[in-house]
Amino acid sequence: MKKTAPTHEDLKKIAMICLRCARVLMESGSRSQVLHESAQMIATGLGAELIGLRVGYASISVTIGSNEDAIARIMTVSRHGVNHRLDNAVRDLISRIYRKELALDEINAELEKLVHETPKHPPWFVAVSVGIACAAFARLLGADWISFIPVFTGSAIGQYMRHHFLKNGVNSYVVAAAIAFIAAVATGLGAHAFNSSTINLAMVASTLLLVPGVPATNAQTDIMDGYPTLGSARAVSVMMIMLFITTGIWFAEALLGVLP
């Protein structure tokens, strides 16, 4: 029995499914190639054709067709982050769509369920983990043992406040500068109280939680995969974050009178 081609209304739904999945993937830290492959799998699994997908830093647009009918849609993208658990969950959902395990009208409900119910570590646990990581990096970079606790404390406080700032919608660049300042000041005061001989290094190490490693890697990968527009935008964003981190550290060192 010949399968019925998607109707115009079906194409609208398929286009929006492509955009919603792509947006969640992008906001979770996926590279551009993954978004294109995912959109292709969704369109194929739902019996349509992916005519085109444009991935920008702040928006995504898609054109879906079937026979001589086609429809285009666009959707904005919010703050870019890193959430590998949600990223993998959405990729599994897309694989199920490709295998035709879900009906068209079931997919949006499944996606919303993943977005809202995929478990996350509690903020205090993340803060403690980040504190330990930054303190360990401080030692690897040559900071003395005395500064271990100050670095742990400063970076843990910074991560906890960072979580709440971003949750409340504060600009990510302002957050980078503010958290770099707070973490560096807290660490500097603690290292000075403990008579550390590597105060400056400890202050810098406490801000390593802000370094955008995944976006930097994605920027390089996107450019190498043939998506220079998005890759360049991501690279500029990474440079801006680093600039604001440096600004926060500089103000902290100036406040405490620590020589670079």
C-alpha positions in Angstrom: 0.0 0.0 0.0 1.4 3.4 -1.0 2.0 5.7 1.9 0.1 9.0 1.8 2.3 12.1 1.3 2.3 14.7 4.1 -0.4 17.3 3.8 0.3 21.1 4.0 -0.7 21.0 7.6 1.6 18.1 8.3 4.5 20.0 6.7 3.8 22.9 9.1 4.0 20.5 12.1 7.2 18.8 10.7 8.9 22.1 10.2 8.2 23.2 13.8 9.4 19.8 15.1 12.7 20.2 13.2 13.1 23.8 14.6 12.2 22.8 18.2 14.6 19.9 18.3 17.3 21.9 16.6 16.9 24.7 19.1 17.1 22.4 22.1 20.2 20.8 20.7 21.9 24.1 20.0 21.0 25.5 23.4 22.5 22.3 24.9 25.8 22.7 23.1 25.5 20.7 19.9 27.6 21.6 16.8 26.1 22.7 13.5 26.6 19.4 11.7 24.5 17.6 14.4 21.7 20.0 13.8 21.7 19.4 10.0 21.8 15.6 10.4 19.0 15.7 13.0 16.8 17.8 10.8 17.4 15.4 7.9 16.5 12.4 10.1 13.3 14.0 11.3 12.1 15.0 7.9 12.9 11.5 6.5 11.3 9.7 9.4 8.1 11.8 8.9 7.9 11.3 5.2 9.0 14.7 4.1 12.1 16.2 2.4 14.5 18.6 4.1 15.0 21.3 1.4 17.2 23.6 3.5 18.3 24.4 7.1 20.0 27.6 8.1 21.6 27.7 11.5 22.5 31.1 12.8 23.7 32.1 16.3 20.4 33.7 17.3 17.9 31.9 15.0 17.3 28.8 13.0 15.2 28.5 9.8 14.0 25.4 7.9 12.3 24.6 4.7 10.4 21.3 4.5 8.8 20.0 1.3 6.8 17.1 -0.2 6.2 16.7 -3.9 5.6 20.3 -5.1 4.5 21.6 -1.7 6.9 23.3 0.6 6.9 25.5 3.8 9.5 27.6 5.6 9.6 28.5 9.2 12.0 30.3 11.5 12.6 30.2 15.3 14.8 32.2 17.6 17.5 30.6 19.8 18.0 31.7 23.4 21.1 31.5 25.6 23.7 28.9 24.5 24.7 26.5 27.2 26.0 23.0 27.8 23.7 20.1 28.8 24.9 16.8 27.5 22.2 14.8 29.2 19.4 16.7 27.5 21.4 16.7 24.3 21.7 12.9 24.3 18.0 12.5 25.2 16.9 14.7 22.3 19.2 12.7 19.9 17.6 9.5 21.1 14.1 11.0 20.4 15.2 12.0 16.9 16.4 8.4 16.3 13.0 7.1 17.4 11.4 9.6 14.9 13.7 8.4 12.2 12.7 4.8 12.9 9.0 5.8 12.7 8.3 4.8 16.3 6.3 8.0 17.1 3.2 9.5 15.5 3.4 13.1 14.3 1.1 14.4 17.0 3.1 12.6 19.8 6.5 14.1 19.2 6.0 17.6 20.6 4.7 16.1 23.9 7.7 13.8 24.1 10.1 16.8 23.4 8.4 18.9 26.1 8.7 16.1 28.5 12.4 15.7 27.9 13.0 19.5 28.3 11.2 19.7 31.6 11.9 16.3 33.1 15.4 15.4 32.1 17.2 15.3 35.5 19.8 17.9 36.5 22.3 17.9 39.3 21.4 20.2 42.1 23.1 23.6 42.1 25.0 23.0 45.4 26.4 19.7 44.0 27.6 21.5 40.8 29.1 24.2 42.9 31.1 21.8 45.1 32.3 19.8 42.1 33.4 23.0 40.3 35.2 24.2 43.4 37.2 20.9 43.6 38.0 21.1 39.9 39.2 24.7 40.1 41.3 24.0 43.2 42.8 20.9 41.5 43.7 23.0 38.4 45.3 25.6 40.7 47.6 22.9 42.0 48.4 21.7 38.5 49.2 25.3 37.5 51.6 25.7 40.3 49.6 27.2 43.2 50.7 26.2 46.7 48.7 23.8 48.9 47.7 26.6 51.2 45.6 28.2 48.5 43.6 25.0 47.8 40.8 25.8 50.2 40.5 29.5 49.2 40.3 28.5 45.5 37.7 25.9 46.3 35.7 28.3 48.3 35.9 31.2 45.8 35.1 29.1 42.8 32.2 27.3 44.5 30.7 30.6 45.6 31.1 31.9 42.1 29.5 28.9 40.4 26.5 29.0 42.8 25.9 32.7 42.1 26.5 32.1 38.4 23.7 29.6 38.4 21.2 32.0 40.0 22.3 35.0 37.8 21.8 33.0 34.6 18.5 31.5 35.9 17.2 35.1 36.4 18.1 36.1 32.9 21.2 38.3 33.6 23.3 38.9 30.5 25.9 36.2 30.1 28.8 38.6 29.5 27.9 40.7 32.6 27.7 37.4 34.5 31.2 36.4 33.4 32.7 39.7 34.6 30.7 39.7 37.9 31.5 36.1 38.8 35.2 36.5 37.8 35.4 39.5 40.2 33.5 37.8 43.0 35.4 34.5 42.8 38.8 36.2 42.5 38.1 38.6 45.4 36.9 35.7 47.6 39.9 33.6 46.7 42.4 36.5 47.1 41.1 37.4 50.5 41.3 33.7 51.6 44.8 33.2 50.1 46.0 36.3 51.8 44.6 35.2 55.2 46.3 31.9 54.8 49.6 33.6 53.8 49.8 31.9 50.4 52.7 32.8 48.2 50.7 32.3 45.0 47.8 34.6 45.5 47.6 35.9 42.0 47.7 32.4 40.5 45.0 31.3 42.9 42.8 34.2 41.9 43.1 33.3 38.3 42.5 29.6 38.9 39.2 30.4 40.7 37.7 31.8 37.5 38.4 28.7 35.3 34.8 27.7 35.7 33.9 30.5 33.3 36.2 29.4 30.5 33.8 28.5 27.5 35.5 25.2 26.5 32.6 23.6 24.7 31.7 26.8 22.7 35.3 27.2 21.7 35.5 23.6 20.5 32.3 24.0 18.6 33.5 27.2 17.0 36.5 25.4 15.6 34.5 22.4 14.5 31.8 24.4 12.8 34.4 26.3 10.7 36.2 23.1 9.8 32.9 21.3 8.9 32.0 24.1 6.4 29.8 26.3 8.6 32.0 29.4 8.9 29.2 31.9 9.7 28.0 30.1 12.9 31.6 29.1 13.8 32.8 32.7 13.5 29.8 33.9 15.6 30.6 31.4 18.3 34.3 32.4 18.2 33.4 36.0 18.7 31.2 35.1 21.6 34.1 33.1 23.2 36.4 36.0 22.8 33.9 38.3 24.4 33.5 36.0 27.4 37.3 35.8 27.8 37.4 39.6 27.7 34.8 40.0 30.4 36.5 37.4 32.6 39.8 39.3 32.2 38.1 42.5 33.2 36.6 40.9 36.3 40.0 39.5 37.4 41.7 42.9 36.7 39.2 44.8 38.9 39.6 42.1 41.7 43.4 42.4 41.6 43.2 46.2 41.6 40.8 46.1 44.6 43.1 43.8 46.6 46.3 45.4 45.4 47.7 42.2 43.9 50.3 42.6 41.3 49.8 40.6 38.1 
